Amino acid sequence: MIVGVLRVRLILREAVSLKDKRQVVKGIKDRVRNRFNVSIAEIGAQDARQRAELGLAAVSTERRHAEGLLQDALSHIRCAPGAELASHDIEFF
């Protein structure tokens, strides 16, 4: 069993309140979860208005499959409206 973990840090320049931030983050989480069948959650910077940190996990029998899922999800997040990708890292266990 291979577990792939992706940590994504986002900048939300247009968010003027935490409500704006939650709306953007919820949209990203819902789209990624439904499209790529991965687990996703906000894991940091919950009180920061213009920053978000998301964690994604994919479980597979092959590393290549898990990596493909996470790379596809990352590409989708990179194009998400209202969010700018600041950094990311991927680990496998």
PyMOL commands that set and color helices and strands:
alter all, ss='L'
color gray80, all
select helices_A, chain A and resi 18-36+63-78
alter helices_A, ss='H'
color red, helices_A
select strands_A, chain A and resi 2-11+39-44+51-60+84-92
alter strands_A, ss='S'
color yellow, strands_A
deselect
rebuild
show_as cartoon
